[in-house]
């Protein structure tokens, strides 16, 4: 067949509604050109027409194509130490405070969730910050859950292989301590860091949420959801956090007007939300 240059408005909106109803991801009118382009690329690669492709993804027998669709439509641009002011706040203020409280209780455990972890830069950065902060970290029970709904990015995250651009904002001492530089020029996260990060597939819309997290990172993820879905996710985050636990969102993402139970704290040119009693 001829290449598809453009989907009709009716076809595009039908795909948008399907993606929202089944994956919870919302493409507002301003993002429809992005969805149009990504769908067109996938449809042309398969050599089918838009209506045939729509029938394919609706079929319960073709869940594999749903996964491929997710990989195509989601954006996964990230890098190590993203939003430096936030990471500095985590490393220098929040993490030492949590660690001090744990030690006071005789509890040497730490549980953190990186939701929407993409290719792994965020959870690995978190692990490095923990190693920099906690003395004798080998006697601690440190768990970092890292989840995403794209199987492609999880595969890359588990490999832990990154180019120079991904690490250019990292503190120089982090690169020396926590990466192995191979002959091909790529940086590989070392095994000491990799062993504390557990990568898993998860869709925030319909996933089971574990509990007793000290800190949850979900940065630049909620922008893909409508307000009612954001509210549901934020309520689940609230239930998943320990009392007094912390939630890091993207710099432009707010909970105000969507859900109560979080106190906004301003730190080092960034903000963090702390769970408080409702």
PAKE-313800 format. One record per residue (C-alpha): residue number from 1; residue in one letter; x, y, z. Coordinates in nm, 2 decimals. Layout:
<recs>
NUM; a; X; Y; Z
...
</recs>
This chain:
<recs>
1; x; 0.00; 0.00; 0.00
2; x; 0.10; 0.37; -0.03
3; x; 0.25; 0.54; 0.27
4; x; 0.01; 0.71; 0.50
5; x; 0.09; 1.08; 0.50
6; x; -0.18; 1.19; 0.74
7; x; -0.47; 1.04; 0.94
8; x; -0.81; 1.19; 0.91
9; x; -0.94; 1.39; 1.21
10; x; -1.19; 1.11; 1.28
11; x; -0.92; 0.84; 1.27
12; x; -0.69; 1.04; 1.49
13; x; -0.95; 1.11; 1.76
14; x; -1.05; 0.74; 1.75
15; x; -0.69; 0.65; 1.83
16; x; -0.67; 0.91; 2.10
17; x; -0.98; 0.79; 2.27
18; x; -0.86; 0.43; 2.26
19; x; -0.53; 0.52; 2.41
20; x; -0.69; 0.72; 2.69
21; x; -0.95; 0.45; 2.77
22; x; -0.70; 0.16; 2.77
23; x; -0.37; 0.32; 2.89
24; x; -0.49; 0.64; 3.07
25; x; -0.26; 0.86; 2.86
26; x; -0.42; 1.17; 2.73
27; x; -0.32; 1.37; 2.42
28; x; -0.48; 1.71; 2.44
29; x; -0.55; 1.91; 2.13
30; x; -0.20; 2.07; 2.14
31; x; -0.04; 1.73; 2.14
32; x; -0.24; 1.58; 1.86
33; x; 0.02; 1.66; 1.60
34; x; 0.27; 1.45; 1.80
35; x; 0.03; 1.16; 1.82
36; x; -0.04; 1.19; 1.45
37; x; 0.33; 1.17; 1.36
38; x; 0.41; 0.88; 1.59
39; x; 0.11; 0.68; 1.48
40; x; 0.19; 0.74; 1.11
41; x; 0.55; 0.61; 1.16
42; x; 0.42; 0.29; 1.32
43; x; 0.14; 0.24; 1.06
44; x; 0.38; 0.29; 0.77
45; x; 0.64; 0.05; 0.92
46; x; 0.37; -0.22; 0.94
47; x; 0.25; -0.14; 0.59
48; x; -0.12; -0.13; 0.68
49; x; -0.38; 0.14; 0.66
50; x; -0.50; 0.33; 0.98
51; x; -0.83; 0.14; 1.00
52; x; -0.66; -0.19; 0.98
53; x; -0.41; -0.08; 1.25
54; x; -0.69; 0.03; 1.48
55; x; -0.85; -0.31; 1.44
56; x; -0.52; -0.47; 1.53
57; x; -0.47; -0.29; 1.86
58; x; -0.84; -0.35; 1.95
59; x; -0.79; -0.72; 1.92
60; x; -0.74; -0.90; 2.24
61; x; -0.52; -1.15; 2.05
62; x; -0.26; -0.88; 1.97
63; x; -0.14; -0.75; 2.31
64; x; 0.22; -0.74; 2.17
65; x; 0.12; -0.47; 1.94
66; x; -0.02; -0.27; 2.23
67; x; 0.32; -0.28; 2.39
68; x; 0.48; -0.16; 2.06
69; x; 0.23; 0.12; 2.05
70; x; 0.32; 0.23; 2.40
71; x; 0.69; 0.24; 2.31
72; x; 0.61; 0.45; 2.00
73; x; 0.38; 0.71; 2.16
74; x; 0.56; 0.77; 2.49
75; x; 0.84; 1.03; 2.53
76; x; 1.15; 0.91; 2.71
77; x; 1.40; 1.19; 2.69
78; x; 1.59; 1.21; 3.02
79; x; 1.94; 1.22; 3.16
80; x; 2.13; 1.18; 3.49
81; x; 2.08; 1.44; 3.76
82; x; 1.78; 1.59; 3.58
83; x; 1.64; 1.90; 3.75
84; x; 1.96; 1.97; 3.94
85; x; 1.79; 2.18; 4.21
86; x; 1.55; 1.90; 4.29
87; x; 1.82; 1.64; 4.31
88; x; 2.03; 1.87; 4.53
89; x; 1.74; 1.91; 4.76
90; x; 1.69; 1.53; 4.78
91; x; 2.06; 1.47; 4.83
92; x; 2.14; 1.75; 5.08
93; x; 1.81; 1.80; 5.27
94; x; 1.54; 1.53; 5.24
95; x; 1.76; 1.22; 5.23
96; x; 1.97; 1.31; 5.53
97; x; 1.66; 1.40; 5.73
98; x; 1.50; 1.06; 5.65
99; x; 1.82; 0.88; 5.73
100; x; 1.85; 1.05; 6.06
101; x; 1.49; 0.96; 6.15
102; x; 1.55; 0.60; 6.06
103; x; 1.86; 0.57; 6.27
104; x; 1.68; 0.73; 6.57
105; x; 1.43; 0.45; 6.54
106; x; 1.69; 0.18; 6.50
107; x; 1.56; 0.11; 6.15
108; x; 1.81; 0.09; 5.87
109; x; 1.58; 0.05; 5.58
110; x; 1.50; 0.28; 5.29
111; x; 1.23; 0.23; 5.03
112; x; 1.20; 0.46; 4.73
113; x; 0.99; 0.45; 4.41
114; x; 1.08; 0.60; 4.08
115; x; 0.75; 0.60; 3.89
116; x; 0.79; 0.65; 3.52
117; x; 1.16; 0.58; 3.53
118; x; 1.22; 0.58; 3.15
119; x; 1.57; 0.45; 3.06
120; x; 1.69; 0.44; 3.42
121; x; 1.88; 0.77; 3.47
122; x; 1.65; 0.88; 3.76
123; x; 1.66; 0.57; 3.98
124; x; 2.04; 0.52; 3.92
125; x; 2.09; 0.89; 4.02
126; x; 1.88; 0.83; 4.33
127; x; 2.10; 0.53; 4.42
128; x; 2.42; 0.73; 4.37
129; x; 2.29; 1.00; 4.60
130; x; 2.21; 0.74; 4.86
131; x; 2.56; 0.60; 4.85
132; x; 2.70; 0.95; 4.89
133; x; 2.48; 1.02; 5.19
134; x; 2.46; 0.70; 5.39
135; x; 2.77; 0.59; 5.57
136; x; 2.81; 0.21; 5.59
137; x; 2.53; 0.17; 5.34
138; x; 2.61; -0.20; 5.30
139; x; 2.44; -0.26; 5.64
140; x; 2.12; -0.09; 5.52
141; x; 1.82; -0.25; 5.34
142; x; 1.79; -0.02; 5.04
143; x; 1.52; -0.08; 4.79
144; x; 1.46; 0.14; 4.48
145; x; 1.17; 0.03; 4.27
146; x; 1.18; 0.17; 3.92
147; x; 0.87; 0.13; 3.70
148; x; 0.76; 0.23; 3.35
149; x; 0.49; 0.12; 3.10
150; x; 0.74; 0.10; 2.81
151; x; 0.92; -0.23; 2.78
152; x; 1.17; -0.08; 2.54
153; x; 1.30; 0.17; 2.80
154; x; 1.30; -0.09; 3.08
155; x; 1.53; -0.31; 2.87
156; x; 1.77; -0.02; 2.81
157; x; 1.75; 0.08; 3.18
158; x; 1.84; -0.27; 3.30
159; x; 2.14; -0.27; 3.07
160; x; 2.27; 0.05; 3.22
161; x; 2.45; 0.17; 2.91
162; x; 2.47; 0.55; 2.85
163; x; 2.63; 0.79; 2.61
164; x; 2.82; 1.11; 2.70
165; x; 2.52; 1.33; 2.67
166; x; 2.33; 1.14; 2.93
167; x; 2.60; 1.19; 3.20
168; x; 2.71; 1.55; 3.11
169; x; 2.52; 1.70; 3.40
170; x; 2.64; 1.45; 3.66
171; x; 2.89; 1.57; 3.93
172; x; 3.23; 1.46; 3.81
173; x; 3.30; 1.25; 4.12
174; x; 2.98; 1.05; 4.05
175; x; 3.11; 0.96; 3.71
176; x; 3.44; 0.84; 3.85
177; x; 3.28; 0.64; 4.13
178; x; 2.97; 0.49; 3.98
179; x; 3.04; 0.43; 3.61
180; x; 3.27; 0.20; 3.41
181; x; 3.40; 0.36; 3.09
182; x; 3.44; 0.10; 2.82
183; x; 3.65; 0.12; 2.50
184; x; 3.35; 0.20; 2.29
185; x; 3.30; 0.53; 2.47
186; x; 2.98; 0.44; 2.65
187; x; 2.94; 0.47; 3.03
188; x; 2.81; 0.17; 3.21
189; x; 2.65; 0.19; 3.56
190; x; 2.86; -0.03; 3.79
191; x; 2.71; -0.33; 3.96
192; x; 2.71; -0.18; 4.31
193; x; 2.45; 0.08; 4.19
194; x; 2.26; -0.16; 3.97
195; x; 2.20; -0.41; 4.25
196; x; 1.98; -0.17; 4.45
197; x; 1.75; -0.08; 4.17
198; x; 1.47; -0.32; 4.07
199; x; 1.31; -0.24; 3.73
200; x; 0.95; -0.36; 3.67
201; x; 0.68; -0.30; 3.42
202; x; 0.38; -0.09; 3.56
203; x; 0.10; 0.12; 3.43
204; x; 0.01; 0.38; 3.69
205; x; -0.35; 0.37; 3.59
206; x; -0.43; 0.01; 3.67
207; x; -0.13; -0.11; 3.87
208; x; -0.11; -0.24; 4.22
209; x; 0.06; 0.02; 4.44
210; x; 0.29; -0.11; 4.71
211; x; 0.31; 0.07; 5.04
212; x; 0.55; 0.20; 5.30
213; x; 0.76; 0.42; 5.07
214; x; 0.97; 0.68; 5.22
215; x; 1.00; 0.88; 4.90
216; x; 0.82; 0.87; 4.56
217; x; 0.96; 1.03; 4.25
218; x; 0.71; 1.08; 3.97
219; x; 0.85; 1.37; 3.76
220; x; 0.71; 1.48; 3.43
221; x; 0.47; 1.19; 3.42
222; x; 0.14; 1.34; 3.53
223; x; 0.14; 1.58; 3.23
224; x; 0.02; 1.28; 3.02
225; x; -0.30; 1.23; 3.22
226; x; -0.63; 1.42; 3.26
227; x; -0.72; 1.57; 3.59
228; x; -0.94; 1.29; 3.71
229; x; -0.66; 1.03; 3.64
230; x; -0.40; 1.26; 3.81
231; x; -0.63; 1.27; 4.11
232; x; -0.66; 0.90; 4.13
233; x; -0.28; 0.85; 4.10
234; x; -0.20; 1.11; 4.36
235; x; -0.44; 0.95; 4.60
236; x; -0.27; 0.62; 4.55
237; x; 0.07; 0.79; 4.60
238; x; -0.07; 0.93; 4.93
239; x; -0.17; 0.58; 5.05
240; x; 0.16; 0.43; 4.94
241; x; 0.38; 0.68; 5.13
242; x; 0.47; 0.64; 5.50
243; x; 0.34; 0.92; 5.72
244; x; 0.56; 1.22; 5.66
245; x; 0.69; 1.07; 5.34
246; x; 0.79; 1.28; 5.04
247; x; 0.67; 1.31; 4.68
248; x; 0.88; 1.47; 4.41
249; x; 0.69; 1.58; 4.10
250; x; 0.81; 1.77; 3.79
251; x; 0.89; 2.14; 3.84
252; x; 0.57; 2.25; 3.67
253; x; 0.34; 1.98; 3.82
254; x; 0.13; 2.06; 4.12
255; x; -0.12; 1.88; 4.34
256; x; -0.31; 2.19; 4.45
257; x; -0.68; 2.16; 4.35
258; x; -0.65; 1.79; 4.27
259; x; -0.59; 1.62; 4.60
260; x; -0.54; 1.71; 4.97
261; x; -0.30; 1.56; 5.22
262; x; 0.02; 1.70; 5.08
263; x; 0.21; 2.00; 5.23
264; x; 0.43; 2.19; 4.98
265; x; 0.78; 2.26; 5.10
266; x; 1.02; 2.50; 4.92
267; x; 1.38; 2.39; 4.91
268; x; 1.68; 2.51; 4.71
269; x; 1.48; 2.66; 4.42
270; x; 1.26; 2.35; 4.41
271; x; 0.96; 2.21; 4.58
272; x; 0.87; 1.88; 4.73
273; x; 0.54; 1.76; 4.87
274; x; 0.52; 1.59; 5.22
275; x; 0.24; 1.36; 5.33
276; x; 0.04; 1.50; 5.62
277; x; -0.27; 1.37; 5.80
278; x; -0.60; 1.43; 5.61
</recs>
